[in-house]
């Protein structure tokens, strides 16, 4: 057990009563009780050399207001430094002329010193000779002027002390926060899961820590780009951050969904539009060298059969058809031949077939909405699970399944045209 605290802060002020309620409360107050911090307010007026306890006088050369005298400040600081022993001390004057305070400077002060003497000015400032003789540095909170240095001293003390080991429960409490490494912090959420129609992002509820960490890092970069773009200038990015930045720029170039999306059964008038969307999907798979839907399937007769069975659905955006899917509540014979795994439930289920979105909507989140609508319809039909399958090289569909909470269950084989790969990976989500 150390005989002294890890960090001592002395605030030299004319108004100690303003500081005490905040300085000794909450996190800093608890750390002080544990002996990790020593937080003192020192009344400058107690060190005056006259009976009137005068601390200020008129400025030489004329001007408005009064200036704090050097003698009371120096005497007060001498007493503070004498009681600090052999600590590594730093004398700081809170001033609008000082270096702008930031997280990097807080880290430096916490690492390099275990005693800070924070001097609070008032009136028109302090005698320049005191600054020249006694102050190590001046710190400013920004390009504005306060009535005194007390608020700035509290801010500096709080920012530095929370970095002292033991003040917070874990270093992770501050290493992931805004400005720790020059980026802004990711958004935070707590219960309830849905508040006034706004949901907590699905990735934070999925339990995959690697995906959560990646999402948070991406949010840090995105927020900094939007709110503090100057922090991104002349910054060297790791390969991982550079890849995330490329994703962010790509995401922002995609179509934004600003109008309501409706789901309804497909009708005859939708056929031409649906066939166009399916051809776009076939072309997309061909460009990405995915041997799926490359044998003339799905075609008009397949879609008409979906309609006849009441299994054909479309999504509309601004009144126009923008996506198609087939949802079947009939048991799928192919799924009975699942290998390399097993289904999680034997109860009633629906199968998501032939889902595709119009090309201009790729990356907009419309595919996620399509899956959500399929889940809703499955539940309405009494299904306990939603199943789907896709080619092992169809990365877009596999990512969609994973993003929407589906799990890989094994492999199935579909009857396809001669010369095409019949193997598919199967996915399931319990509802």
Backbone torsions as a table, in degrees:
resi	resn	phi	psi	omega
1	UNK	NA	127.5	178.5
2	UNK	-74.7	149.7	177.5
3	UNK	-81.3	-18.5	-180.0
4	UNK	-124.2	162.4	-178.9
5	UNK	-72.8	164.0	177.0
6	UNK	-68.0	-33.2	-178.9
7	UNK	-144.4	132.5	175.8
8	UNK	-116.2	132.2	176.7
9	UNK	-120.5	124.6	172.8
10	UNK	-114.5	122.5	178.2
11	UNK	-108.5	114.7	-179.5
12	UNK	-88.9	119.7	-169.3
13	UNK	-153.1	158.8	172.5
14	UNK	-91.0	-6.7	-175.3
15	UNK	-135.1	63.4	-178.9
16	UNK	-61.5	-27.5	-179.0
17	UNK	-66.2	-21.9	177.1
18	UNK	-74.2	-28.8	-171.5
19	UNK	-90.9	-38.4	-171.3
20	UNK	-53.8	-45.1	-177.5
21	UNK	-59.0	-33.3	-179.5
22	UNK	-89.0	-35.9	-174.4
23	UNK	-68.1	-33.3	-174.1
24	UNK	-105.5	17.7	-178.1
25	UNK	-110.2	169.3	171.3
26	UNK	55.1	-137.5	-172.3
27	UNK	-63.1	-44.3	179.7
28	UNK	-65.7	-39.6	179.0
29	UNK	-62.0	-41.7	178.8
30	UNK	-66.2	-39.2	178.3
31	UNK	-66.3	-34.4	178.0
32	UNK	-65.7	-40.9	178.3
33	UNK	-64.8	-29.9	177.9
34	UNK	-79.1	-8.6	-179.0
35	UNK	86.9	8.1	-180.0
36	UNK	-77.8	-35.0	-179.7
37	UNK	-121.2	153.1	168.4
38	UNK	-128.1	116.3	-173.7
39	UNK	-119.1	117.8	-175.6
40	UNK	-125.8	143.1	167.2
41	UNK	-112.9	133.9	-174.1
42	UNK	-122.0	124.8	-178.6
43	UNK	-78.8	113.0	-179.7
44	UNK	-61.9	-34.9	-176.0
45	UNK	-61.5	-23.3	179.7
46	UNK	-69.8	-8.9	-174.6
47	UNK	-115.5	22.6	176.9
48	UNK	-77.3	159.6	-175.8
49	UNK	-102.0	8.7	178.6
50	UNK	-130.8	163.2	-175.3
51	UNK	-66.3	-25.0	-177.8
52	UNK	-80.5	-2.8	-177.5
53	UNK	54.8	41.3	-178.7
54	UNK	-73.3	133.3	-179.7
55	UNK	-120.6	-5.8	-176.9
56	UNK	-142.5	163.0	179.1
57	UNK	-155.4	171.4	-177.9
58	UNK	-68.7	148.0	-178.4
59	UNK	-77.5	142.5	169.1
60	UNK	-63.4	140.3	179.2
61	UNK	89.7	-3.1	179.2
62	UNK	81.1	171.6	179.9
63	UNK	135.0	175.4	-178.1
64	UNK	-80.1	148.6	171.4
65	UNK	70.1	-166.6	-177.7
66	UNK	-125.1	165.8	-178.5
67	UNK	-119.8	137.6	177.6
68	UNK	-67.8	136.6	-174.0
69	UNK	-78.8	149.7	-177.3
70	UNK	-70.0	-37.9	-172.7
71	UNK	-62.3	-50.1	179.1
72	UNK	-61.8	-37.8	179.1
73	UNK	-64.4	-45.0	-178.6
74	UNK	-66.7	-41.9	179.8
75	UNK	-64.7	-41.1	178.3
76	UNK	-63.4	-45.7	-179.8
77	UNK	-64.7	-39.4	178.4
78	UNK	-59.1	-42.5	180.0
79	UNK	-65.1	-40.5	178.8
80	UNK	-64.1	-45.7	-177.3
81	UNK	-69.0	-32.2	178.4
82	UNK	-65.8	-33.2	-179.1
83	UNK	-86.1	-6.3	-176.9
84	UNK	-83.4	-11.2	177.8
85	UNK	66.0	-139.5	-176.7
86	UNK	-93.7	25.1	-179.3
87	UNK	-68.1	156.6	172.6
88	UNK	-80.4	105.1	-170.5
89	UNK	-106.2	152.9	176.0
90	UNK	-141.3	126.0	179.1
91	UNK	-98.7	122.8	-174.7
92	UNK	-124.9	131.6	174.8
93	UNK	-104.9	126.0	179.3
94	UNK	-81.4	115.4	-170.6
95	UNK	-148.9	142.2	175.2
96	UNK	-66.2	-10.9	178.1
97	UNK	-91.7	-2.8	-174.6
98	UNK	-81.1	178.2	176.5
99	UNK	-66.9	131.4	178.6
100	UNK	-58.1	130.9	-178.1
101	UNK	-78.1	138.1	177.7
102	UNK	-146.5	177.0	-176.3
103	UNK	-62.9	-35.6	179.5
104	UNK	-63.1	-40.7	179.2
105	UNK	-69.3	-35.7	175.8
106	UNK	-61.1	-42.1	178.7
107	UNK	-62.8	-41.7	-179.4
108	UNK	-65.5	-44.5	-179.6
109	UNK	-64.4	-39.5	179.4
110	UNK	-66.9	-33.9	-176.4
111	UNK	-83.6	-32.9	-170.2
112	UNK	-98.6	-15.8	-175.9
113	UNK	-134.7	152.5	171.4
114	UNK	-121.4	15.0	173.9
115	UNK	-151.3	124.6	174.6
116	UNK	-120.0	130.3	172.2
117	UNK	-107.2	110.1	-176.0
118	UNK	-101.9	117.0	-175.2
119	UNK	-99.0	123.8	-179.0
120	UNK	-101.3	118.3	176.5
121	UNK	-84.1	168.7	176.5
122	UNK	-153.7	175.7	179.4
123	UNK	59.6	-127.8	179.8
124	UNK	-93.5	12.0	-179.9
125	UNK	115.8	-162.9	-177.8
126	UNK	-122.0	160.3	178.4
127	UNK	-58.1	126.1	-175.4
128	UNK	-57.8	-29.4	-177.9
129	UNK	-66.2	-30.7	175.1
130	UNK	-66.0	-42.5	178.9
131	UNK	-62.1	-43.7	-178.8
132	UNK	-64.4	-38.2	-172.8
133	UNK	-88.0	-29.6	-165.5
134	UNK	-124.0	-20.0	-171.4
135	UNK	-97.3	134.5	179.5
136	UNK	-83.9	-35.5	178.9
137	UNK	-160.5	158.0	174.3
138	UNK	-110.3	139.9	-179.4
139	UNK	-127.0	138.9	178.1
140	UNK	-121.0	146.8	173.8
141	UNK	-83.8	-14.0	-178.7
142	UNK	159.7	-179.7	-175.9
143	UNK	-84.5	65.8	175.6
144	UNK	-154.7	167.1	-174.9
145	UNK	-118.6	133.5	175.6
146	UNK	-104.4	168.8	178.7
147	UNK	-74.0	-17.3	178.8
148	UNK	-166.4	174.8	-175.8
149	UNK	-87.4	0.2	-173.4
150	UNK	-62.1	-46.7	179.9
151	UNK	-62.3	-40.4	178.4
152	UNK	-65.9	-38.7	179.3
153	UNK	-64.3	-40.7	177.6
154	UNK	-61.9	-41.8	-179.0
155	UNK	-64.0	-44.8	179.6
156	UNK	-64.7	-45.1	-179.9
157	UNK	-60.3	-44.5	-178.7
158	UNK	-65.2	-46.2	-177.4
159	UNK	-63.5	-36.9	-179.6
160	UNK	-77.5	-46.5	-173.6
161	UNK	-64.9	-33.4	-179.0
162	UNK	-67.9	-13.6	177.8
163	UNK	-91.8	-7.0	178.7
164	UNK	-72.0	130.6	-179.0
165	UNK	-52.8	130.2	178.0
166	UNK	98.4	-19.0	179.9
167	UNK	-69.0	-46.7	172.2
168	UNK	-100.3	157.5	-172.2
169	UNK	-65.8	-27.5	-176.1
170	UNK	-156.3	143.8	177.5
171	UNK	-55.8	-26.8	179.0
172	UNK	-62.5	-18.2	179.3
173	UNK	-64.4	-24.7	-179.7
174	UNK	-122.2	-19.5	-178.0
175	UNK	-69.6	-21.7	179.0
176	UNK	-97.7	5.9	-174.9
177	UNK	-86.6	171.7	178.4
178	UNK	-55.2	136.6	172.2
179	UNK	76.3	-5.6	-179.0
180	UNK	-58.3	-41.9	177.8
181	UNK	-123.9	27.1	176.7
182	UNK	88.0	9.5	177.7
183	UNK	-122.4	159.6	176.6
184	UNK	-84.2	155.0	-176.0
185	UNK	-72.9	152.5	175.6
186	UNK	-71.4	159.8	179.7
187	UNK	-68.7	149.0	-179.0
188	UNK	-116.1	149.4	179.7
189	UNK	-140.0	153.9	172.4
190	UNK	-142.5	-175.8	-179.4
191	UNK	-65.2	149.0	5.4
192	UNK	-82.4	167.7	-178.5
193	UNK	-66.5	-33.8	176.5
194	UNK	-125.0	126.8	179.8
195	UNK	-131.9	118.7	-179.6
196	UNK	49.3	43.6	177.3
197	UNK	81.8	-2.2	-179.1
198	UNK	-102.7	125.0	-176.2
199	UNK	-97.8	150.5	169.6
200	UNK	-67.7	134.6	-179.7
201	UNK	-51.4	138.3	-174.8
202	UNK	-58.9	-35.1	-177.1
203	UNK	-61.6	-31.5	-179.2
204	UNK	-76.0	-17.0	179.2
205	UNK	-100.0	-3.8	-174.2
206	UNK	-81.7	-21.1	177.3
207	UNK	85.6	-1.2	179.0
208	UNK	-89.8	104.3	-172.9
209	UNK	-64.3	-35.7	179.3
210	UNK	-63.4	-41.9	178.6
211	UNK	-68.0	-37.7	177.8
212	UNK	-63.0	-45.9	-179.8
213	UNK	-61.6	-40.8	179.9
214	UNK	-66.2	-43.0	178.6
215	UNK	-61.5	-43.9	-179.0
216	UNK	-64.1	-41.9	179.1
217	UNK	-63.1	-40.9	179.3
218	UNK	-63.9	-39.5	177.8
219	UNK	-65.4	-37.4	178.0
220	UNK	-61.5	-45.9	179.5
221	UNK	-65.2	-43.6	-178.0
222	UNK	-64.8	-44.8	-180.0
223	UNK	-63.8	-40.4	-179.6
224	UNK	-66.2	-40.3	176.5
225	UNK	-57.6	-40.0	-175.1
226	UNK	-81.7	-46.1	-170.9
227	UNK	-92.3	-34.2	-178.0
228	UNK	-137.1	65.4	-175.7
229	UNK	-58.7	-25.4	-179.3
230	UNK	-65.4	-23.2	178.1
231	UNK	-71.8	-17.6	-179.4
232	UNK	-87.4	-13.6	-177.1
233	UNK	-72.3	138.5	177.5
234	UNK	57.6	25.7	179.3
235	UNK	-96.8	138.2	176.2
236	UNK	-92.0	125.2	-176.2
237	UNK	-104.9	141.0	174.0
238	UNK	-68.1	166.9	178.5
239	UNK	-60.3	-38.4	179.4
240	UNK	-64.4	-43.9	178.6
241	UNK	-66.9	-38.2	179.2
242	UNK	-62.5	-39.1	178.1
243	UNK	-66.3	-39.8	178.1
244	UNK	-66.6	-38.6	177.6
245	UNK	-63.1	-39.1	177.2
246	UNK	-63.3	-39.4	176.8
247	UNK	-63.0	-44.0	-179.0
248	UNK	-60.3	-45.8	-179.7
249	UNK	-64.6	-38.1	178.5
250	UNK	-67.0	-43.0	178.3
251	UNK	-58.3	-40.9	-175.6
252	UNK	-74.4	-18.1	177.5
253	UNK	-84.2	-10.2	-178.2
254	UNK	-82.4	164.4	-177.9
255	UNK	-66.1	137.5	178.3
256	UNK	-100.1	134.6	179.6
257	UNK	-86.4	105.8	-176.1
258	UNK	-115.0	-3.8	-179.8
259	UNK	-119.3	161.3	-179.5
260	UNK	-62.3	146.3	176.2
261	UNK	-111.8	128.8	-179.4
262	UNK	-116.2	147.7	175.7
263	UNK	-117.5	132.7	-179.8
264	UNK	-152.1	163.9	174.6
265	UNK	-63.7	144.2	178.7
266	UNK	-71.8	145.6	176.1
267	UNK	-124.0	169.4	-175.8
268	UNK	-55.5	-37.1	-177.8
269	UNK	-65.9	-16.5	-179.4
270	UNK	-85.7	-11.4	-167.3
271	UNK	-57.5	-48.8	-177.2
272	UNK	-59.1	-42.8	-179.3
273	UNK	-66.9	-41.1	-180.0
274	UNK	-64.2	-43.2	179.4
275	UNK	-63.3	-35.4	176.2
276	UNK	-63.3	-45.3	179.9
277	UNK	-61.5	-40.2	179.5
278	UNK	-68.6	-37.7	176.1
279	UNK	-64.2	-38.8	176.7
280	UNK	-61.4	-41.0	179.0
281	UNK	-65.6	-40.9	177.9
282	UNK	-61.8	-42.1	178.6
283	UNK	-65.6	-39.2	178.8
284	UNK	-60.8	-46.5	180.0
285	UNK	-63.7	-38.3	179.0
286	UNK	-64.0	-44.9	-179.8
287	UNK	-61.1	-32.7	-178.5
288	UNK	-95.1	13.4	174.2
289	UNK	56.5	43.9	176.1
290	UNK	-105.3	117.5	-176.7
291	UNK	-82.0	67.6	178.5
292	UNK	-139.2	137.7	-178.1
293	UNK	60.4	31.3	-178.0
294	UNK	-109.1	12.8	-178.9
295	UNK	-118.8	28.1	-179.4
296	UNK	88.7	0.3	179.3
297	UNK	-105.0	144.2	-8.9
298	UNK	-82.1	146.3	-177.9
299	UNK	-119.9	-174.7	-175.5
300	UNK	-60.3	-40.8	-178.5
301	UNK	-64.6	-36.0	178.4
302	UNK	-65.3	-43.4	-178.6
303	UNK	-68.2	-39.4	177.8
304	UNK	-63.3	-37.6	177.6
305	UNK	-64.4	-39.0	176.0
306	UNK	-58.6	-43.0	-179.5
307	UNK	-65.0	-43.7	-178.9
308	UNK	-60.2	-33.1	-179.1
309	UNK	-85.6	-4.7	-177.3
310	UNK	73.6	26.2	-175.9
311	UNK	-110.3	2.9	-176.8
312	UNK	-98.2	129.2	-178.6
313	UNK	-134.9	151.2	176.2
314	UNK	-129.1	154.5	168.1
315	UNK	-105.8	140.8	177.6
316	UNK	-120.8	145.8	178.6
317	UNK	-132.4	119.2	-175.3
318	UNK	61.8	28.0	178.8
319	UNK	88.1	-10.7	-177.6
320	UNK	-102.4	143.1	178.5
321	UNK	-67.2	128.1	-176.8
322	UNK	-126.9	-5.9	179.7
323	UNK	-160.7	157.1	179.3
324	UNK	-137.1	146.6	169.3
325	UNK	-155.6	154.2	174.4
326	UNK	-108.9	132.4	177.7
327	UNK	-125.5	114.6	-176.6
328	UNK	-112.7	132.5	176.1
329	UNK	-94.7	2.2	179.3
330	UNK	-81.8	138.8	176.9
331	UNK	-56.2	135.0	-178.6
332	UNK	-93.5	112.3	-177.5
333	UNK	-56.2	-36.7	-179.2
334	UNK	-59.9	-35.1	-176.4
335	UNK	-69.6	-18.3	176.6
336	UNK	-68.2	-20.7	179.9
337	UNK	-95.7	24.1	179.4
338	UNK	-56.9	133.9	176.7
339	UNK	-123.0	164.6	176.7
340	UNK	62.3	25.8	178.7
341	UNK	167.0	-168.5	177.3
342	UNK	-152.8	157.9	177.2
343	UNK	-72.8	153.4	-177.2
344	UNK	-84.1	-18.5	-179.7
345	UNK	-142.4	148.4	174.9
346	UNK	-101.2	0.2	-178.1
347	UNK	-71.8	-180.0	179.6
348	UNK	-60.9	142.8	-179.0
349	UNK	-145.6	165.2	172.0
350	UNK	-118.0	157.7	179.7
351	UNK	-118.2	130.5	176.5
352	UNK	-91.1	115.3	-179.6
353	UNK	-119.5	155.0	165.7
354	UNK	48.6	46.5	178.7
355	UNK	-90.8	135.9	179.9
356	UNK	-157.9	149.3	177.1
357	UNK	-118.2	152.0	178.5
358	UNK	-60.3	142.0	-169.3
359	UNK	-53.9	-39.8	-176.4
360	UNK	-69.6	-11.5	-179.6
361	UNK	-98.3	-0.1	179.9
362	UNK	-63.0	133.4	-178.6
363	UNK	83.2	1.8	-177.5
364	UNK	-89.6	-9.7	-174.7
365	UNK	96.1	0.7	-178.8
366	UNK	-66.0	-36.1	179.4
367	UNK	-63.1	-38.2	176.9
368	UNK	-63.3	-40.8	179.1
369	UNK	-64.7	-38.1	178.0
370	UNK	-59.1	-46.9	-179.9
371	UNK	-63.4	-40.7	179.0
372	UNK	-61.1	-39.6	178.2
373	UNK	-67.3	-37.9	177.4
374	UNK	-64.3	-39.3	177.3
375	UNK	-63.4	-43.8	180.0
376	UNK	-60.7	-45.8	179.6
377	UNK	-65.4	-36.8	178.2
378	UNK	-62.0	-45.9	179.7
379	UNK	-63.1	-39.4	179.6
380	UNK	-64.7	-26.6	179.3
381	UNK	-91.8	6.8	177.3
382	UNK	84.7	11.6	179.4
383	UNK	-73.3	142.0	178.3
384	UNK	-96.1	-12.0	-178.6
385	UNK	-152.8	156.4	173.6
386	UNK	-119.2	130.4	-178.0
387	UNK	-119.2	155.7	177.5
388	UNK	-158.9	165.3	175.5
389	UNK	-146.0	160.2	-179.6
390	UNK	-158.1	164.4	178.2
391	UNK	-64.8	145.5	-176.9
392	UNK	-63.6	-20.4	178.2
393	UNK	-97.4	2.0	178.9
394	UNK	-84.0	79.9	-174.5
395	UNK	-64.0	-35.8	-178.8
396	UNK	-61.7	-45.4	180.0
397	UNK	-69.0	-38.2	179.8
398	UNK	-65.8	-38.1	177.0
399	UNK	-67.4	-38.3	177.9
400	UNK	-61.8	-44.9	178.9
401	UNK	-59.2	-47.0	-179.1
402	UNK	-64.3	-43.5	-178.4
403	UNK	-62.9	-32.7	-176.4
404	UNK	-93.0	8.4	173.1
405	UNK	91.3	13.4	176.7
406	UNK	-81.9	155.3	176.3
407	UNK	-121.5	144.7	177.8
408	UNK	-70.4	129.7	-175.7
409	UNK	-114.6	-13.4	-178.7
410	UNK	147.8	-158.0	-174.2
411	UNK	-126.4	146.6	175.5
412	UNK	-131.8	164.4	179.7
413	UNK	-123.8	125.7	-179.6
414	UNK	-104.0	145.6	172.5
415	UNK	-73.0	114.4	-178.9
416	UNK	-126.7	175.7	-179.7
417	UNK	-62.7	152.6	-178.4
418	UNK	-59.0	136.1	179.0
419	UNK	88.6	2.6	-179.7
420	UNK	-113.6	153.2	-175.8
421	UNK	-75.0	119.7	-177.0
422	UNK	-90.9	-5.2	-173.1
423	UNK	-79.2	138.7	179.7
424	UNK	-137.5	149.3	173.1
425	UNK	-95.0	134.8	-174.8
426	UNK	-104.5	144.1	-178.4
427	UNK	-131.5	155.2	-178.8
428	UNK	-147.4	146.1	173.5
429	UNK	-134.4	124.9	177.0
430	UNK	-79.9	139.4	-176.9
431	UNK	-108.3	NA	NA
